Amino acid sequence: MTIERRPKQPRKHAASSRTDAARATPLTAHPVPPRLGPDIGMPKALRSPRPDRATRAFLRMLNLVQPLIPQKLVPLKAQREIIRLSALAYGDRPDMAEVTERTIAGPGGQIALRIFTPKRESKPRPAFLWCHGGGFVTGGLDTAESICRQVALEADCIAIAVRYRLAPEHDLVASREDFMAALRWVAEHGASIGVDTARLAIGGDSAGGNISAAVAQACQSHDGPHVSLQVLAYPVTDLLHEFPSHAENAKGGYLLDEKVTGWIKSLLGESASEGLSDPRLSPRRNPDLRGLPPALVITAGFDPLRDDGLDYVARLRTAGIPVELLHYAGQIHGFLNFDTVIGAGRDALERVATALATTFGSTALTDRTLEITDPPGPPPPLVHHLVAECASTALLLWISSERWGHTLLNLAAPRAARSVGRLAGWTLGPALGLRRLAMSRLDRRHVRQTHPSRPVA
């Protein structure tokens, strides 16, 4: 695996982040689309009675640690580093044939790309561009690592992570300018990195889902590159409207709570004070969604953004756009980034890769709703329940200590980390085998197709 490291480009002030064209086209208010009729293929169960078992264990640990790191007292730079390290620790990163970095010219300076090639082949492959999440204020190439690696491997495509300009240093328009510039570069120059430029897809999580939805709309309305599929993981599509799930999941320790959203809003400040009703920032407010590419949308029951994503699904379907909705009623916001401890994250990434491979193979995406949860059943006796909860918590602590130790050691001494990893593989083989068996038991999921209403084959 080779990585070309390039020097980081200095950030520019928000006042200089827009291009001349953006300045010439001020953000204007657009009417909210009319209310929809009956919900189209919405999940039968919006939220499970409680989070899935592996997620409960993760939240126990997280809610013990979070109070020790008060967000208001930690500088933004340190918060970004904590989020970066967490993504590296909890995201699986399978080996690639090649991982390279390069920079391209963007509207506000250089844009960094990280390119993941799963295996060496001479024929061109389709490409999937990923826009990371982070509330528009955090995230980067490292927080996209796990998702890009696994999707590239499973879908046999080239995955490209894009680093865009963040707020509050830049306004919110800058992020979509950068992602669009990256997409245009791949469409025009992708052959130089082995990309079949006729087969391109885009996607993103949370804030990245917002950007991806806006860029998909811009491609359709401004004759941009052809996009085969848009993947929107728990997206925020309206930066003004608060849906019922905001209040329902604001408290309870579900990761993205009112403290985190309040912190993000305070950081955005002037970046989020003007023009939020424009579809370039709130793609849900586009009154005409016809002609957009098919979409795969992931939503989570314990996520404040749940209803936002579901509303956008209904609007897309009303406009005649096929949507594969994956609804995880027992999951939390951001669960794709924690796939080493939350099996639903692995499940979702496999389904994303399957949808990409299907679309790249010129087969139409199936318009359907899948609801994915822990296996249903009567509550176990109290003793069995307590033993199971303790076992899942102990398993999570074991994996967490190993992942964090390896991540921190790899940053400080990469060679030593590789040696320790090989030694652990030799000496702890039987124990790791038992751990994989225990994880496989936690990974059992119940899948039902509720739109159209028929059993899953």
BELNORFEN-V972955 format. One record per residue. N is the residue number from 1. RES is the residue in one small letter. PHI is phi as a letter, one per 30 degrees, with the letter a starting at -180 (999 if undefined). PSI is psi in whole degrees, 0 to 359 (999 if undefined). NEAR is the number of other ideal C-beta (glycine too) atoms within 12 Angstrom. Layout:
# BELNORFEN-V972955
n = [N N]
res = [RES RES]
phi = [PHI PHI]
psi = [PSI PSI]
near = [NEAR NEAR]
This chain:
# BELNORFEN-V972955
n = [1 2 3 4 5 6 7 8 9 10 11 12 13 14 15 16 17 18 19 20 21 22 23 24 25 26 27 28 29 30 31 32 33 34 35 36 37 38 39 40 41 42 43 44 45 46 47 48 49 50 51 52 53 54 55 56 57 58 59 60 61 62 63 64 65 66 67 68 69 70 71 72 73 74 75 76 77 78 79 80 81 82 83 84 85 86 87 88 89 90 91 92 93 94 95 96 97 98 99 100 101 102 103 104 105 106 107 108 109 110 111 112 113 114 115 116 117 118 119 120 121 122 123 124 125 126 127 128 129 130 131 132 133 134 135 136 137 138 139 140 141 142 143 144 145 146 147 148 149 150 151 152 153 154 155 156 157 158 159 160 161 162 163 164 165 166 167 168 169 170 171 172 173 174 175 176 177 178 179 180 181 182 183 184 185 186 187 188 189 190 191 192 193 194 195 196 197 198 199 200 201 202 203 204 205 206 207 208 209 210 211 212 213 214 215 216 217 218 219 220 221 222 223 224 225 226 227 228 229 230 231 232 233 234 235 236 237 238 239 240 241 242 243 244 245 246 247 248 249 250 251 252 253 254 255 256 257 258 259 260 261 262 263 264 265 266 267 268 269 270 271 272 273 274 275 276 277 278 279 280 281 282 283 284 285 286 287 288 289 290 291 292 293 294 295 296 297 298 299 300 301 302 303 304 305 306 307 308 309 310 311 312 313 314 315 316 317 318 319 320 321 322 323 324 325 326 327 328 329 330 331 332 333 334 335 336 337 338 339 340 341 342 343 344 345 346 347 348 349 350 351 352 353 354 355 356 357 358 359 360 361 362 363 364 365 366 367 368 369 370 371 372 373 374 375 376 377 378 379 380 381 382 383 384 385 386 387 388 389 390 391 392 393 394 395 396 397 398 399 400 401 402 403 404 405 406 407 408 409 410 411 412 413 414 415 416 417 418 419 420 421 422 423 424 425 426 427 428 429 430 431 432 433 434 435 436 437 438 439 440 441 442 443 444 445 446 447 448 449 450 451 452 453 454 455 456 457]
res = [m t i e r r p k q p r k h a a s s r t d a a r a t p l t a h p v p p r l g p d i g m p k a l r s p r p d r a t r a f l r m l n l v q p l i p q k l v p l k a q r e i i r l s a l a y g d r p d m a e v t e r t i a g p g g q i a l r i f t p k r e s k p r p a f l w c h g g g f v t g g l d t a e s i c r q v a l e a d c i a i a v r y r l a p e h d l v a s r e d f m a a l r w v a e h g a s i g v d t a r l a i g g d s a g g n i s a a v a q a c q s h d g p h v s l q v l a y p v t d l l h e f p s h a e n a k g g y l l d e k v t g w i k s l l g e s a s e g l s d p r l s p r r n p d l r g l p p a l v i t a g f d p l r d d g l d y v a r l r t a g i p v e l l h y a g q i h g f l n f d t v i g a g r d a l e r v a t a l a t t f g s t a l t d r t l e i t d p p g p p p p l v h h l v a e c a s t a l l l w i s s e r w g h t l l n l a a p r a a r s v g r l a g w t l g p a l g l r r l a m s r l d r r h v r q t h p s r p v a]
phi = [999 c b c d c d d d d d c d e d c d d d e d d d d c d d b d b d d e d d d d e e c i d d d b d b d e a e e e d d d d d d e d d d d d e d d b d d d c c e e e d d d d d d d d d d d d c c d b d d c d a b b b a c b d b d b k d c c b c c c c d a d b d d d c d b b c c c d c k i i c b j l d d d c e d d d d d d e d d c h b c c b d c c c d c d d d b d d d d d d d d d d d d d d d d d c b d e d c i c d d d b b b b a a c h e d d e d d d d d d d d d d d b h d e d c d a c c c c h d c c b d c d c d e d d d d c d b k i c i c c d d d d d d d d d d d h d d c c b i d d d e d c b d d d d d b c d i d d e b c b c b b d c c e d e d d d d d d e d d d d d d i c d b c c c c c d c c c d i d d d c d d b c d d d d d d d d d d d d d d d d d d d i c d d d d a b c c b b d e d l d e d e e d d d d d d d d d d d d d d d d d d d d d d d d d d d d d d a e d d d d d d d d d d d d d c e d d d d d d d d d d d d d d d b c b b c c a e d a d d d]
psi = [131 140 123 113 131 150 143 142 142 145 150 155 153 327 335 10 339 150 168 323 321 322 326 345 85 153 128 155 140 147 147 134 152 157 144 162 212 144 139 103 32 153 146 327 109 323 135 163 331 161 157 158 310 325 324 317 319 318 326 311 315 317 346 328 323 317 341 348 75 122 322 338 350 127 153 321 318 322 318 322 322 316 321 313 324 318 321 324 319 357 134 140 82 156 143 158 324 138 119 156 146 162 147 161 134 175 339 22 197 141 129 135 143 123 124 116 116 321 159 124 152 333 147 148 156 163 145 114 128 132 111 157 189 24 21 357 345 178 165 200 323 327 348 352 302 313 313 317 312 321 318 317 314 324 356 54 171 123 139 115 138 128 118 166 134 154 158 2 334 158 172 340 329 323 316 331 316 317 321 320 320 318 317 321 316 319 328 326 9 333 332 344 19 21 137 101 353 350 92 142 155 161 168 163 139 244 325 330 322 312 317 318 318 320 322 319 319 322 321 322 340 25 50 189 149 129 125 329 142 127 116 107 120 62 152 115 352 113 0 319 137 120 165 327 340 313 322 323 14 329 158 358 41 35 292 84 187 333 317 314 324 321 317 315 322 328 323 318 239 336 333 22 344 144 17 345 352 137 339 336 328 82 338 333 4 120 349 105 10 145 0 159 157 157 141 121 133 129 159 138 324 29 129 335 5 306 333 310 319 322 319 324 313 321 320 314 323 326 3 17 125 135 128 110 124 107 118 93 339 18 169 167 137 9 342 331 355 39 348 339 345 107 332 331 317 319 314 318 323 322 325 313 320 317 320 313 321 314 316 335 12 24 135 141 138 125 105 166 124 130 123 120 178 154 134 165 167 150 136 164 154 316 315 321 314 318 317 318 319 320 316 325 317 320 318 318 323 310 319 315 321 314 315 318 315 320 312 321 322 326 323 320 86 319 317 323 319 320 317 320 316 318 318 322 323 316 333 19 306 319 320 326 318 324 319 323 317 320 323 328 323 337 359 131 153 127 129 141 120 358 121 155 97 154 150 131 999]
near = [22 15 18 17 14 18 10 15 19 12 22 22 19 27 14 20 30 31 24 11 14 29 16 9 17 14 28 15 17 23 14 21 27 11 11 22 10 11 22 28 30 29 37 21 23 30 32 32 16 22 37 39 38 44 42 33 33 43 36 24 31 33 23 17 19 24 12 13 23 15 28 15 12 19 14 27 16 16 27 27 23 27 37 29 28 36 39 32 33 38 37 32 30 27 16 29 22 24 33 27 30 28 26 30 20 32 31 32 27 26 38 33 42 39 44 45 30 32 20 14 15 7 14 23 37 38 48 52 56 53 50 49 44 43 43 43 36 40 41 33 39 36 43 46 39 43 54 50 40 38 49 44 32 29 39 29 48 47 49 48 44 47 42 52 42 39 37 28 32 32 38 44 38 38 49 48 36 44 50 39 38 46 46 32 33 44 29 19 23 31 18 17 29 29 35 27 27 20 33 40 50 50 56 51 50 49 45 47 48 47 51 48 52 48 44 48 43 34 30 26 21 18 11 28 33 26 40 40 44 54 50 53 48 49 46 50 47 33 38 25 22 21 27 18 33 26 16 22 35 26 17 23 26 40 38 41 29 22 24 36 34 18 27 37 25 21 30 32 20 20 35 32 19 21 26 33 25 30 38 40 42 36 44 42 35 33 20 22 34 18 20 38 37 36 48 49 52 49 54 50 42 41 47 39 50 45 35 41 46 42 37 49 45 34 39 42 33 25 27 17 35 31 42 37 49 47 45 48 40 40 50 44 45 49 47 51 48 42 38 38 43 47 40 44 42 35 34 44 43 28 37 44 35 29 43 45 30 27 35 30 19 14 16 17 32 27 25 34 38 38 36 40 38 34 19 19 12 8 11 14 10 10 10 14 18 13 14 24 24 18 23 34 27 19 34 36 23 26 34 28 17 27 31 25 21 31 31 21 22 23 18 13 13 17 12 17 22 16 16 23 22 15 14 20 17 13 12 18 14 12 18 19 13 16 25 20 14 26 28 16 20 33 28 21 34 23 27 24 25 27 30 15 13 13 11 19 8]
